[in-house]
Amino acid sequence: MATMPVDRSPESTLSFLRSGYRFISDRCDRYGTDIFTTRLLLETTICLRGRPAAELFYDTERFIRAGAMPMRAQRTLTGVGGVQGLDGAAHAVRKAMFVSIMTPSGINRLGQLFDDEWRARIPVWERSGPVVLYPEVARIITRAVCAWAGVPLAESQVNRRTAELHAMIDSAAALGPSHWRGLLGRVRGERWAGDLVERVRAGTLPAPEGSALRVIAEHRDVEGRLLPRRIAAVELLNVLRPTVAVDRFVVFAALALHDHPAWRDRVGESEETTESFVQEVRRYYPFFPVAAARVRRSFDWQGYHFPEGRRVLLDLYGTNHHRALWPSPEEFRPERFIGWRGDPFSFVPQGGGEHRTGHRCPGEWITIALMKRAVTNLTSAMAYDVPPQKLAVDLGRMPTLPASGFVVTGVRRTA
Protein backbone atom coordinates (compact mmCIF):
# COMPACT_ATOMS: atom_id res chain seq x y z
CA MET A 1 0.00 0.00 0.00
CA ALA A 2 1.40 3.40 -1.01
CA THR A 3 1.87 6.12 1.58
CA MET A 4 -0.23 9.15 0.79
CA PRO A 5 1.74 12.43 0.84
CA VAL A 6 0.99 14.45 3.97
CA ASP A 7 0.94 18.24 4.15
CA ARG A 8 3.49 19.35 6.71
CA SER A 9 1.28 21.82 8.56
CA PRO A 10 -0.45 20.41 11.68
CA GLU A 11 -3.55 22.49 10.81
CA SER A 12 -4.07 24.05 7.37
CA THR A 13 -7.37 25.89 7.72
CA LEU A 14 -5.81 29.36 7.82
CA SER A 15 -3.48 28.44 4.94
CA PHE A 16 -6.51 27.31 2.94
CA LEU A 17 -8.27 30.62 3.59
CA ARG A 18 -5.12 32.57 2.62
CA SER A 19 -4.25 30.51 -0.47
CA GLY A 20 -7.83 30.19 -1.68
CA TYR A 21 -8.27 28.57 -5.07
CA ARG A 22 -4.59 27.56 -5.31
CA PHE A 23 -4.38 25.73 -1.97
CA ILE A 24 -4.73 22.18 -3.28
CA SER A 25 -2.91 22.65 -6.60
CA ASP A 26 0.07 24.37 -4.97
CA ARG A 27 0.57 21.40 -2.67
CA CYS A 28 -0.02 18.86 -5.43
CA ASP A 29 2.68 20.60 -7.46
CA ARG A 30 4.97 20.71 -4.42
CA TYR A 31 4.60 16.99 -3.72
CA GLY A 32 4.49 15.90 -7.36
CA THR A 33 1.11 14.19 -6.98
CA ASP A 34 -2.62 14.71 -7.44
CA ILE A 35 -3.48 13.47 -3.95
CA PHE A 36 -2.38 14.35 -0.42
CA THR A 37 -3.67 14.45 3.15
CA THR A 38 -3.94 17.56 5.29
CA ARG A 39 -5.76 18.84 8.38
CA LEU A 40 -8.68 21.21 7.77
CA LEU A 41 -11.07 22.39 10.47
CA LEU A 42 -9.22 20.05 12.86
CA GLU A 43 -10.09 17.03 10.70
CA THR A 44 -7.88 14.83 8.54
CA THR A 45 -8.89 15.50 4.93
CA ILE A 46 -7.85 13.93 1.61
CA CYS A 47 -7.42 16.43 -1.23
CA LEU A 48 -7.63 15.39 -4.90
CA ARG A 49 -7.46 16.93 -8.37
CA GLY A 50 -7.58 15.72 -11.97
CA ARG A 51 -9.86 13.62 -14.14
CA PRO A 52 -9.34 10.21 -12.47
CA ALA A 53 -9.91 11.91 -9.12
CA ALA A 54 -13.15 13.51 -10.34
CA GLU A 55 -14.42 10.21 -11.73
CA LEU A 56 -13.68 8.59 -8.37
CA PHE A 57 -15.20 11.44 -6.36
CA TYR A 58 -18.57 11.24 -8.15
CA ASP A 59 -18.89 7.47 -7.60
CA THR A 60 -21.91 7.28 -5.27
CA GLU A 61 -21.01 3.72 -4.30
CA ARG A 62 -17.86 5.03 -2.65
CA PHE A 63 -18.84 8.50 -1.41
CA ILE A 64 -21.72 10.20 0.35
CA ARG A 65 -22.48 13.90 0.81
CA ALA A 66 -24.15 13.75 4.23
CA GLY A 67 -21.95 15.54 6.76
CA ALA A 68 -19.31 16.42 4.17
CA MET A 69 -19.80 20.18 3.87
CA PRO A 70 -18.72 22.09 7.00
CA MET A 71 -21.70 23.27 9.03
CA ARG A 72 -20.62 26.92 8.75
CA ALA A 73 -21.03 26.64 4.95
CA GLN A 74 -24.40 24.90 5.27
CA ARG A 75 -25.65 27.63 7.60
CA THR A 76 -24.79 30.32 5.07
CA LEU A 77 -24.28 29.04 1.52
CA THR A 78 -26.46 25.99 0.89
CA GLY A 79 -28.82 25.82 3.84
CA VAL A 80 -29.10 22.89 6.26
CA GLY A 81 -31.07 19.97 4.82
CA GLY A 82 -30.77 20.93 1.15
CA VAL A 83 -30.31 18.60 -1.79
CA GLN A 84 -26.50 19.00 -1.71
CA GLY A 85 -26.28 16.94 1.49
CA LEU A 86 -28.60 14.08 0.52
CA ASP A 87 -27.76 10.59 -0.71
CA GLY A 88 -29.51 7.57 -2.17
CA ALA A 89 -33.26 7.58 -2.77
CA ALA A 90 -33.78 10.85 -0.88
CA HIS A 91 -31.30 12.58 -3.17
CA ALA A 92 -32.78 11.01 -6.31
CA VAL A 93 -36.30 12.21 -5.50
CA ARG A 94 -35.17 15.72 -4.52
CA LYS A 95 -32.86 16.01 -7.53
CA ALA A 96 -35.71 15.00 -9.84
CA MET A 97 -37.68 17.95 -8.45
CA PHE A 98 -34.95 20.37 -9.54
CA VAL A 99 -34.48 18.73 -12.93
CA SER A 100 -38.22 19.04 -13.60
CA ILE A 101 -37.87 22.83 -13.30
CA MET A 102 -34.90 23.02 -15.69
CA THR A 103 -36.73 22.28 -18.94
CA PRO A 104 -35.37 23.76 -22.20
CA SER A 105 -38.48 25.90 -22.61
CA GLY A 106 -38.28 27.05 -19.01
CA ILE A 107 -34.62 27.99 -19.33
CA ASN A 108 -35.37 29.84 -22.56
CA ARG A 109 -38.11 31.80 -20.77
CA LEU A 110 -35.68 32.72 -17.99
CA GLY A 111 -33.20 33.85 -20.64
CA GLN A 112 -35.81 36.07 -22.26
CA LEU A 113 -36.70 37.63 -18.91
CA PHE A 114 -32.98 38.24 -18.33
CA ASP A 115 -32.68 39.90 -21.76
CA ASP A 116 -35.72 42.07 -21.11
CA GLU A 117 -34.36 43.23 -17.76
CA TRP A 118 -30.88 43.88 -19.20
CA ARG A 119 -32.15 45.94 -22.13
CA ALA A 120 -34.47 47.91 -19.88
CA ARG A 121 -31.40 48.98 -17.90
CA ILE A 122 -29.38 50.24 -20.87
CA PRO A 123 -31.27 53.58 -21.13
CA VAL A 124 -30.79 54.03 -17.38
CA TRP A 125 -27.06 53.37 -17.72
CA GLU A 126 -26.89 55.85 -20.60
CA ARG A 127 -28.16 58.63 -18.32
CA SER A 128 -26.02 57.69 -15.34
CA GLY A 129 -22.35 58.08 -14.60
CA PRO A 130 -20.03 55.11 -14.10
CA VAL A 131 -21.83 51.76 -13.86
CA VAL A 132 -20.43 48.95 -11.69
CA LEU A 133 -21.43 45.83 -13.55
CA TYR A 134 -21.33 43.38 -10.63
CA PRO A 135 -24.22 44.73 -8.53
CA GLU A 136 -26.14 45.81 -11.63
CA VAL A 137 -26.09 42.32 -13.13
CA ALA A 138 -27.03 40.81 -9.77
CA ARG A 139 -30.17 42.93 -9.57
CA ILE A 140 -31.04 42.08 -13.18
CA ILE A 141 -30.79 38.37 -12.42
CA THR A 142 -32.73 38.71 -9.16
CA ARG A 143 -35.64 40.35 -10.97
CA ALA A 144 -35.56 37.77 -13.79
CA VAL A 145 -35.21 34.63 -11.68
CA CYS A 146 -37.92 35.67 -9.23
CA ALA A 147 -40.35 36.36 -12.09
CA TRP A 148 -39.42 33.02 -13.65
CA ALA A 149 -39.72 31.12 -10.35
CA GLY A 150 -43.16 32.53 -9.59
CA VAL A 151 -41.80 34.55 -6.68
CA PRO A 152 -43.48 37.96 -6.23
CA LEU A 153 -40.89 40.71 -5.85
CA ALA A 154 -41.71 44.39 -5.57
CA GLU A 155 -39.14 46.78 -7.03
CA SER A 156 -38.65 48.22 -3.55
CA GLN A 157 -37.46 44.76 -2.40
CA VAL A 158 -34.95 44.06 -5.17
CA ASN A 159 -31.92 45.55 -3.42
CA ARG A 160 -32.71 43.83 -0.14
CA ARG A 161 -33.24 40.37 -1.58
CA THR A 162 -30.19 40.67 -3.82
CA ALA A 163 -28.07 41.68 -0.82
CA GLU A 164 -29.33 38.71 1.20
CA LEU A 165 -28.55 36.27 -1.61
CA HIS A 166 -25.12 37.83 -2.11
CA ALA A 167 -24.40 37.57 1.61
CA MET A 168 -25.05 33.82 1.53
CA ILE A 169 -22.71 33.41 -1.45
CA ASP A 170 -19.92 35.57 -0.04
CA SER A 171 -19.82 34.17 3.49
CA ALA A 172 -19.05 30.45 3.29
CA ALA A 173 -15.26 30.93 3.47
CA ALA A 174 -15.39 34.26 5.30
CA LEU A 175 -14.62 35.14 8.89
CA GLY A 176 -16.05 37.79 11.18
CA PRO A 177 -18.58 40.34 9.89
CA SER A 178 -18.80 38.84 6.39
CA HIS A 179 -19.76 35.48 7.85
CA TRP A 180 -22.26 37.08 10.20
CA ARG A 181 -23.88 38.87 7.27
CA GLY A 182 -24.23 35.51 5.57
CA LEU A 183 -25.92 34.01 8.63
CA LEU A 184 -28.32 36.95 8.81
CA GLY A 185 -29.01 36.78 5.08
CA ARG A 186 -29.75 33.07 5.41
CA VAL A 187 -32.18 33.59 8.31
CA ARG A 188 -34.03 36.40 6.54
CA GLY A 189 -34.04 34.57 3.22
CA GLU A 190 -35.45 31.37 4.68
CA ARG A 191 -38.15 33.31 6.54
CA TRP A 192 -39.16 35.06 3.30
CA ALA A 193 -39.09 31.89 1.21
CA GLY A 194 -40.92 29.90 3.88
CA ASP A 195 -43.73 32.45 3.99
CA LEU A 196 -44.10 32.18 0.20
CA VAL A 197 -44.31 28.38 0.37
CA GLU A 198 -46.95 28.49 3.11
CA ARG A 199 -49.04 31.01 1.17
CA VAL A 200 -48.97 28.79 -1.93
CA ARG A 201 -50.02 25.79 0.14
CA ALA A 202 -52.82 27.80 1.74
CA GLY A 203 -54.08 28.97 -1.66
CA THR A 204 -53.55 32.67 -0.90
CA LEU A 205 -50.65 33.08 -3.35
CA PRO A 206 -51.12 31.81 -6.90
CA ALA A 207 -47.99 30.31 -8.44
CA PRO A 208 -47.84 29.33 -12.12
CA GLU A 209 -47.91 25.65 -13.03
CA GLY A 210 -44.36 24.36 -13.36
CA SER A 211 -42.80 27.35 -11.59
CA ALA A 212 -40.09 26.66 -9.02
CA LEU A 213 -42.22 28.07 -6.19
CA ARG A 214 -45.18 25.83 -6.99
CA VAL A 215 -43.12 22.73 -7.72
CA ILE A 216 -41.22 23.04 -4.43
CA ALA A 217 -44.34 23.91 -2.40
CA GLU A 218 -46.12 20.81 -3.74
CA HIS A 219 -43.13 18.45 -3.78
CA ARG A 220 -43.34 15.29 -1.71
CA ASP A 221 -40.30 13.48 -0.36
CA VAL A 222 -39.36 9.83 -0.75
CA GLU A 223 -41.97 8.94 1.90
CA GLY A 224 -44.72 10.94 0.21
CA ARG A 225 -44.75 13.86 2.63
CA LEU A 226 -44.66 17.57 1.83
CA LEU A 227 -41.31 19.12 2.60
CA PRO A 228 -41.19 20.88 5.99
CA ARG A 229 -41.51 24.65 5.65
CA ARG A 230 -37.82 25.31 6.37
CA ILE A 231 -36.56 22.64 3.96
CA ALA A 232 -38.86 23.92 1.22
CA ALA A 233 -37.49 27.42 1.88
CA VAL A 234 -33.92 26.10 1.61
CA GLU A 235 -34.68 24.49 -1.74
CA LEU A 236 -36.42 27.58 -3.12
CA LEU A 237 -33.30 29.55 -2.21
CA ASN A 238 -31.29 26.78 -3.90
CA VAL A 239 -32.95 27.91 -7.12
CA LEU A 240 -32.65 31.67 -6.56
CA ARG A 241 -29.19 31.90 -4.96
CA PRO A 242 -27.14 29.90 -7.51
CA THR A 243 -28.86 31.73 -10.36
CA VAL A 244 -27.93 35.10 -8.89
CA ALA A 245 -24.37 33.77 -8.46
CA VAL A 246 -24.11 33.65 -12.27
CA ASP A 247 -23.47 37.41 -12.01
CA ARG A 248 -19.85 36.51 -11.23
CA PHE A 249 -19.45 34.60 -14.46
CA VAL A 250 -21.07 37.49 -16.34
CA VAL A 251 -18.53 39.90 -14.87
CA PHE A 252 -15.72 37.50 -15.77
CA ALA A 253 -17.10 37.34 -19.32
CA ALA A 254 -16.95 41.15 -19.49
CA LEU A 255 -13.38 41.03 -18.18
CA ALA A 256 -12.45 38.42 -20.81
CA LEU A 257 -13.92 40.57 -23.59
CA HIS A 258 -11.88 43.50 -22.29
CA ASP A 259 -8.63 41.52 -21.98
CA HIS A 260 -9.13 39.73 -25.32
CA PRO A 261 -10.86 42.30 -27.55
CA ALA A 262 -10.52 40.19 -30.71
CA TRP A 263 -13.22 37.96 -29.27
CA ARG A 264 -15.75 40.82 -29.21
CA ASP A 265 -16.35 40.26 -32.91
CA ARG A 266 -15.80 36.50 -32.89
CA VAL A 267 -18.43 35.64 -30.27
CA GLY A 268 -21.20 36.60 -32.66
CA GLU A 269 -19.97 34.45 -35.54
CA SER A 270 -22.01 31.38 -34.58
CA GLU A 271 -23.76 29.66 -31.71
CA GLU A 272 -20.75 27.34 -31.34
CA THR A 273 -18.30 30.23 -31.13
CA THR A 274 -20.38 32.01 -28.50
CA GLU A 275 -20.66 28.84 -26.44
CA SER A 276 -16.94 28.09 -26.75
CA PHE A 277 -16.18 31.56 -25.37
CA VAL A 278 -18.60 31.04 -22.48
CA GLN A 279 -17.15 27.62 -21.65
CA GLU A 280 -13.61 28.99 -21.60
CA VAL A 281 -14.74 31.74 -19.22
CA ARG A 282 -16.15 29.02 -16.98
CA ARG A 283 -12.93 27.00 -17.17
CA TYR A 284 -10.44 29.82 -16.85
CA TYR A 285 -11.97 32.02 -14.15
CA PRO A 286 -12.56 30.88 -10.54
CA PHE A 287 -16.05 30.00 -9.31
CA PHE A 288 -16.46 27.20 -6.73
CA PRO A 289 -13.03 26.21 -5.33
CA VAL A 290 -13.77 22.67 -4.10
CA ALA A 291 -16.49 20.06 -3.60
CA ALA A 292 -16.72 17.88 -0.47
CA ALA A 293 -17.74 14.28 0.20
CA ARG A 294 -17.16 11.52 2.76
CA VAL A 295 -16.04 7.96 2.20
CA ARG A 296 -19.05 5.63 2.36
CA ARG A 297 -17.04 2.47 3.11
CA SER A 298 -13.29 1.92 3.28
CA PHE A 299 -11.63 1.16 -0.07
CA ASP A 300 -8.28 1.31 -1.84
CA TRP A 301 -7.64 3.32 -5.02
CA GLN A 302 -4.40 3.56 -6.99
CA GLY A 303 -2.58 2.04 -4.02
CA TYR A 304 -3.97 4.55 -1.52
CA HIS A 305 -6.32 3.74 1.35
CA PHE A 306 -9.53 5.73 1.89
CA PRO A 307 -10.91 4.98 5.38
CA GLU A 308 -14.63 5.06 6.06
CA GLY A 309 -15.92 8.49 7.07
CA ARG A 310 -12.87 10.40 5.82
CA ARG A 311 -13.66 13.81 4.35
CA VAL A 312 -12.44 14.26 0.77
CA LEU A 313 -12.13 17.49 -1.22
CA LEU A 314 -12.05 17.60 -5.01
CA ASP A 315 -10.19 20.61 -6.40
CA LEU A 316 -12.58 22.02 -9.02
CA TYR A 317 -10.44 25.01 -9.96
CA GLY A 318 -7.30 22.88 -10.05
CA THR A 319 -8.92 20.22 -12.24
CA ASN A 320 -10.02 22.92 -14.69
CA HIS A 321 -6.39 24.11 -14.80
CA HIS A 322 -4.68 20.72 -14.83
CA ARG A 323 -1.88 20.60 -17.42
CA ALA A 324 -2.60 16.97 -18.23
CA LEU A 325 -6.15 17.91 -19.24
CA TRP A 326 -5.82 21.43 -20.61
CA PRO A 327 -2.75 22.43 -22.67
CA SER A 328 -1.47 25.85 -21.58
CA PRO A 329 -4.16 26.03 -18.88
CA GLU A 330 -3.21 29.56 -17.77
CA GLU A 331 -3.91 30.93 -21.26
CA PHE A 332 -7.41 32.09 -22.18
CA ARG A 333 -8.16 30.12 -25.36
CA PRO A 334 -11.86 29.67 -26.21
CA GLU A 335 -10.98 27.82 -29.40
CA ARG A 336 -10.15 24.79 -27.27
CA PHE A 337 -13.92 24.26 -26.88
CA ILE A 338 -14.76 24.45 -30.59
CA GLY A 339 -15.72 20.90 -31.55
CA TRP A 340 -15.42 19.80 -27.90
CA ARG A 341 -17.72 16.86 -27.19
CA GLY A 342 -17.85 17.25 -23.45
CA ASP A 343 -16.32 15.31 -20.58
CA PRO A 344 -18.13 15.28 -17.22
CA PHE A 345 -14.94 14.62 -15.28
CA SER A 346 -12.32 16.93 -16.82
CA PHE A 347 -14.46 20.10 -16.96
CA VAL A 348 -16.02 20.67 -13.53
CA PRO A 349 -16.72 24.36 -12.81
CA GLN A 350 -20.05 23.40 -11.19
CA GLY A 351 -19.24 19.85 -10.25
CA GLY A 352 -18.74 16.68 -12.25
CA GLY A 353 -20.60 13.55 -13.23
CA GLU A 354 -24.21 13.35 -14.35
CA HIS A 355 -26.71 16.20 -14.01
CA ARG A 356 -29.97 14.30 -13.63
CA THR A 357 -29.08 11.72 -11.02
CA GLY A 358 -25.64 12.67 -9.71
CA HIS A 359 -24.27 15.63 -7.77
CA ARG A 360 -23.45 17.86 -10.74
CA CYS A 361 -25.40 21.10 -10.50
CA PRO A 362 -28.43 21.12 -12.86
CA GLY A 363 -28.26 24.91 -12.71
CA GLU A 364 -25.28 24.59 -15.05
CA TRP A 365 -27.75 24.70 -17.95
CA ILE A 366 -29.06 28.05 -16.67
CA THR A 367 -25.51 29.34 -16.20
CA ILE A 368 -24.56 28.66 -19.82
CA ALA A 369 -27.81 30.10 -21.18
CA LEU A 370 -27.57 33.34 -19.18
CA MET A 371 -23.88 33.79 -19.95
CA LYS A 372 -24.49 33.45 -23.69
CA ARG A 373 -27.21 36.08 -23.52
CA ALA A 374 -25.01 38.36 -21.41
CA VAL A 375 -22.14 38.08 -23.90
CA THR A 376 -24.53 38.92 -26.74
CA ASN A 377 -25.82 41.96 -24.85
CA LEU A 378 -22.29 43.13 -24.04
CA THR A 379 -21.19 42.88 -27.67
CA SER A 380 -24.33 43.61 -29.70
CA ALA A 381 -26.90 45.52 -27.65
CA MET A 382 -24.60 48.15 -26.15
CA ALA A 383 -21.25 49.83 -26.40
CA TYR A 384 -19.26 51.18 -23.47
CA ASP A 385 -15.85 52.30 -22.30
CA VAL A 386 -13.72 50.64 -19.64
CA PRO A 387 -11.85 53.26 -17.59
CA PRO A 388 -8.66 52.50 -15.64
CA GLN A 389 -9.56 50.47 -12.55
CA LYS A 390 -8.45 47.55 -10.40
CA LEU A 391 -9.27 44.51 -12.52
CA ALA A 392 -6.93 42.04 -10.81
CA VAL A 393 -8.60 38.82 -9.64
CA ASP A 394 -7.39 37.76 -6.18
CA LEU A 395 -7.28 33.95 -6.06
CA GLY A 396 -6.87 34.16 -2.28
CA ARG A 397 -10.45 35.39 -1.96
CA MET A 398 -13.29 32.87 -2.14
CA PRO A 399 -15.48 33.59 -4.00
CA THR A 400 -13.56 36.20 -5.96
CA LEU A 401 -14.14 38.96 -8.50
CA PRO A 402 -12.20 41.76 -10.17
CA ALA A 403 -11.49 44.17 -7.33
CA SER A 404 -13.46 47.00 -8.95
CA GLY A 405 -16.55 44.94 -9.79
CA PHE A 406 -15.91 45.97 -13.44
CA VAL A 407 -16.78 49.61 -14.02
CA VAL A 408 -18.04 50.81 -17.42
CA THR A 409 -18.73 54.36 -18.62
CA GLY A 410 -20.26 55.98 -21.67
CA VAL A 411 -22.88 53.29 -22.13
CA ARG A 412 -24.88 53.67 -25.35
CA ARG A 413 -27.39 51.52 -27.19
CA THR A 414 -26.26 49.89 -30.41
CA ALA A 415 -29.34 47.78 -31.17
N, C-alpha and C positions, 0 to 999 in steps of 0.2 A: 504494500500500500504506500503510495506517494505521500510525502509530507507537504501539506498545503502551506505556501508562504504565509508568514504572519507579519502584520504591520508592527513596527517596533514600539509605537506609542501604547502605553497602558490604557489610555482612554482617548478616542479620536473624535469625540463629538464636536469639540470646539474647532479642531482642524477641518472637519467636514463643513462646518458653517463658514469658516474662513475661505476654504478652497472652492466650495460650491460645486459647480458642474464638473470641475477637473479633478475632484478628490479621488475617485476610483481610478480613472485613467492614468493620472500621475503616478499612482502607486503600482498599477499594472506595468507601466513602462519602467519604473524603477526596479521591479523584481523580475522583469522579463517574462510575464505570465498574464493570463486573462482571468486569474482567480487568486484571491488571497483572503485571509481572515483578519478581522480587526475588532476593536471594541467600540460600539456606538450605543449611547444611552445606557451605559453600564452593562451591555449585553454582547456576548460574542456573536459576530455577524459575518457571514460569508458574502463577499462582493464579487460580482461576475461582469464580464462584458463580452461582446462578440456574438456571431450568429449561432454557433453551437450552444452557447450559454443561454441565448434567448429561447431556442427551441426546447432546451431542458426546462427553463424557468416556467414556460407556459404549458407544461405537461401536468394536467390536473390529477393524474394518478400519483404524482410525486410531491406536489405542492398544494397547500391550501392558502387562502387569504385571511381567514379568521385570525385575529390577533396579530397580524403582520404589521399593519401600519401603526406607528406610534399614536397613543391616545391623544396627544396634543394636536396631531394633524387631523385626526378624526373630529375633534371638537371644534375645529376651525374650517378646514378645507372640505372634507367629504361629508361630514355629519356622521354621528354614531348610528349604526344599524343600516347603512346604505348598501347598495348592491355591490360596491367594491369589496366589502368584507364578507360576502357570502360564498358558499361552496355548494357543490352537489345540486340536488333537486331544487333547493331554495334559490340558488343562484340562477338556475336555468329558467325557472318561472319568472323571476324578477327581471332577468335580462330580456326575456321574450316581451315583457311589457315595454321596455325601452325600444327594442327593435321595431315593435308595431307602430311606434310614433314616427320612426325615421324612414318613412316611405319616400320614394323618389318624388312623387307629386307634392308631398308635404314639405320636403326639403326645398323644392323649387318655389313653393309658396313663401317659405321663410326667406329665400333669396330675393324674391320680388319685394317683399316688405322691407328688407335691408336696403335694396336699391332705392325704393321710394323715399325712405328716411334719409339716405345719403344725399340724394339729389335735392331734397327739400332743404338741406342744410347749406348747399353751395351758395345760394343767394345771401344767406346770413353771413357766411364766411367772406363773401365779396365785400360786404359793408363793414366788416369788423377789422380789427388790427391783426396782429399775429395770432395764428390758430395753433394750439397744441393738439396734435392729432390723437394722442393716446386717450385723454378723457373724452374727446369729441366722439371718437369711434365707439368707445364704451357705451356712451349714452345712445348712440344710434342703434347698437346691437340690443341694448336693454329694451328700447321701445319696440324693436322688431320682434324679438323673441317672446316678449310678453304678449304682444298681439297674436302671434302665431300659436302660443301655448294656451290661449284662452284666458290669460291672466289680465284682469282689468288694471290699468295703470294710468292714473291721472298725470298730466304733464307736471303738476306741482310735486309729484312723488318720484319723478325720474332720477333726479340727482341723489335723493336719499337711497333709493333701492340700488342704484349703480354703486354708490359708495359702500353699501353693506356687502354686495357681491364681491367688489374689489377687495374689501377687508378680509374676507374669507380666503381669497386667492393669495393675497400677499403675506399671510400670517403664519403659514404652516411651518416655515423654517426660520421664523423671526423670534426675537426675544423682546421682552419688555413691552413698551407701549404698542408696538406694531402687533404683537401677539394678542394683547388685551383688546385691541380694536377688532381683531378677527373673532375673538370670543363673543364680543358684544354684537358684531354683525351677524354671527351665527344665531345667537339667541333671538335677535329681532327678526331675522329672516325666517326662522322656523315658526315664530309666532304668526307672522304675516301669512306665510304659506299654509300653515295649519288652519287658520281662519278661513282661507279660501276653500280648502278641501271640505271643511265642515259645512260651509254655505252651499257648496255643490251637492253634498249628500243630503242636506235639508231641503233642497229644491228652491232656495232663495237666490241662488246665483246660477244663471244659465251658462253652460260651457259647451261649445260646439262639439258635435260628434267627432271623435278621433283626435281632439285636442289633447295636449299633454295633461292639462288640469283635469279634464274629465276622465281620461284613461287611468290616471293615477288615483283619482278619487274613487273610481269604481273597481280598481284592481283587487283581486283576491289572491292570497298567498297559496303556497303549496297545500295548505290544509283547508282552503276554501273560505278563509276569513278575510274581511276587509283589512287593509293595513291600518295599524294604529295611527291616530292623528299625527304624532310626531314623526313616525317613519314615513308616512305619506308626504309630510312637509319636507323631510330630508330628500326624498326622491324627486319632488317637484323642483327643489333647488338644484338637484343633480342634473336637471335639464337646463335651467336658467344660468347657473354659475359657469359651467364649462363653455356654454355658448358665448357668454360675455367675455370669457378668457381668450376667445379668438381675437380680441382687439390687439393682443400682443403680437400675434402673427401678422396682423394687418400692418402694424407699425413696422415690424421687421421687413415686410414686403416693400413698404415705402422707403425704408433705409436701403434695401437692395437695389431698388430702382435708382436711387440717388447715387449709390456707390458704383453702379454698373449701368450707366445711362444708355448704352447700346441696346439694352433689353427693353427700354421704353417702347421702341418701335417693334421689336421682335415679339413681344407678348401678344400682340394682336394679330399675328400672322395666321394662327389656327388655334383650334381648341387644344390640340396636343401641345403646342408651344406654350400656351398660357398655363396649362396644367403642369408642364415640366418645370416652369419657373416657380410655380406655387410649391411643388414638391421639393425643389431644392431649397427654397426658403425654410420649409419645415425640417429638412435634414440639417441645414447649415446652422441655423440660429437656435439658441437654447429655449426649451419650453419646460417640460417636466424633466427633472434631473435623473430620478431613479424610480423603480417600482419595487414593491416589497412583497414577500411571501414567506411562508414557513414550511419546513419539511414535513410532509404528511407522515411518512414512515422512513426509517433509516435506509439508505441505499448508498451504493458506490457508483461513481461516474468518473471516467478517465483516470482511474487510479486514486481518486480522492473520496474520502468518506463524508457523507452528509448525515449527521445524526438527527433523529426525530426531534421536531420542535425548533430546530435552529432557524433563526431569521436569515433570509437571503435577500440581497439587493441586486437587481439588474441595472446596470449603468445604461440608461437610454441614450443620453447625450454621447457617451463614449462609444456605444455601438454604432450610432449614426456617424461617428468620425473615426471608425476603425480603419486603419490603412489596409488591412487584408480584405475589406469589403468595399471600400470607396477610394479609388486612386486619387491622390492629392486631396485628401479630405478637408484640408483647411483652405482650399480654393472654392470660390462660389462658381459652380459650373452647371447651370440648368440643363445643358445639352445631355448630361449623363442620364436624364430621365426620358429623353426622347426614344421611343421604342421600348422602354422598360416594361417588363411584364409583371412586375410586382413580386415581392418576397416578404411574407409576413414576419420573418425573423431577422432580416438584415436592416430593415427600415422600420424603426419603432418609435417615432416621435410621440405617439399617444398609445404606446403599448404594442405588444406583438401577438401573434397567433390569429385566431378566428374571431370575427366581429360578433356573429350571431349567438354563439354558444360559449365562447371563451371569455377572457378578461381584457381583450382589446376594446378600446372605447368605441362604441357605435357612433358617438358624436364626431368621429373622424370624418364621416361623410359630410356633415354640416360644416366642419372646418374647411374642407377643400372647396365646397360650394361657395361659402362666404368669401374666402380668400380670392377666388377667381373673379367674383363680382367686384371686390374691392380693388384688385389690380386693374380691372377694366375701367372703373370709375377714376382711379388715379391717373390713368394714361389717356382716356378718351373723353370723359365727361367734364374734366376740369384741367386747368393749367395752374401752376403755382411756382413760387420761388422758395428756395431753401436757404435761409440766412446762416451765417456762421453760428455754430452752437456746439454743445457737448454731445456728440453722437456715439461716443465710445460705449461699448457694451461690457459691463463688469460681470465676468463669469463667477465672481465670488458672491454675487447676490442671487438669491433664489426666491421667487422667479425674478428675472432680470429684464431690462429694457434699455434703450438708449437713454443716457442720463437726462437729456432734455425733454423726452417724451415725443420728439420729432416735431419741431416748429416749422410751419409754412406761412408764407406771406404772399400778398398779391394774388389771392385766389380769384380766378375768373372762369366762367363757364365756356366750354368749347363745344358742347353738344346740347 
